Amino acid sequence: MKVLLICLLVVALLAVGCTAPVDRPGASPTSTTAPAASVATVTSPGATSVLSTPAATYTLSGTTGGTLSISVLDVGQGDSILIRTPGGKTMLVDAGESDAGSRVVADLRSLGIVSLDAAVATHAHADHIGGYQTILSTFPVGVFYDSGYPATSATYERLLTTIDQKNIRYVTPTRGQTIDLDPAVRIDVFSPDGSNKGEIHDNMLVLRLSYGTFSALLAGDMPDTLEREIAGSLQPTTVLKVGHHGSATSTSAAFLNIVQPKVAIISVGAGNSYGHPTAATLQRLANVGATVYRTDLSGTVTVTTDGATYSVATERGSTAATPAVPPTTARSATRATAASAAPASSGSVAITALDLKGEIVTIANSGSSSVSLARWKLTDGGAKHTYTFGGTRIPAGGSITIASGTASGDIKWTSTSVWNNDGDAAYLYDAAGSLVSSRKG
């Protein structure tokens, strides 16, 4: 019935002369009119609700000790993001183009995933939903979240048909609701608001994940018009999945001044014909001090957090990222900021011990004044893993330990093992990206 309802809508749209949108990245579809009834009754009868409207007094409970990971998969010029929660739940947000489906399937299988608790289509462009045909035919899926904004493309019609044939619960969340995937992780819906704005990107699903003090904003292809619309709901965010592959019409300066991301991840295809990411977007990210990762340069980018700290790992290349490079004046300002975070006494900070088997790194400050490690980075040999410090400060004559795997320390990097027991090295970089200390183990 779901598919029949939407197919009838599509036929009606075509009957009044609407032309099909160009189903490709960056395309602007012809405006369509979607009656409220087209998105009203979409949850299967008798199904347990997977949405809730949070109470005004809702607050985060802090870290629960488990691990949340967000992997921005390398699917070329498209989006696909895998979320794994502390409670073992899985959610896939978008699926890339149709030819990316088999790659996403291989990535999921390599991680031991045999089913998905939830799947999300931020909007109905082919570079976000094309791969779902293969994915839904491979893995059982508990519930499918869609923006509810109809498209007249064959790709979208096939997706709805598959969802119906496989009896997957189909839900269209709206602003102010939360998605109940894992009680430890709050997933807020910032868009759509249930109205029809006449443009697919203005009606897309925008989600924000919160776990302890960590947060991630999944901006999909959100344009600056929608950024302004939801500005009142925005707040500083640890990680930003950059909107529309780094397009100049997304990720505005006003938006970034509110969100202030520490890490920005751009899902983009190498050598794409759209010029993504644009120099203007990279400049704006540089201006707010975000560390930029790009799937075209580093492959899949995974952020792992325990709710209090986080680390970033990439599939290939250096995890130090390729930052947006500001012009001379902005570069000087960036260096001045870095200098204030890492005073002259930072030369007294060094890695004093590296226990490969014990998964413990010790960093000491032999100077006469305390040193802030804000935005400093610790990496292993080959930069396969990177830990980015938050507001950690080492007192004069003091030291801290950074633990990974099953070890315990002052800072918990990640619950997975980082160090190669057959030989490895640790590298410590300051906020300006300069190597401060290294040690072999």
Order of alpha helices (4+ residues) and beta strands (2+ residues): alpha-beta-beta-beta-beta-alpha-beta-alpha-alpha-beta-alpha-beta-beta-beta-beta-beta-alpha-beta-alpha-beta-alpha-beta-alpha-beta-beta-alpha-beta-beta-beta-beta-beta-beta-beta-beta-beta-beta
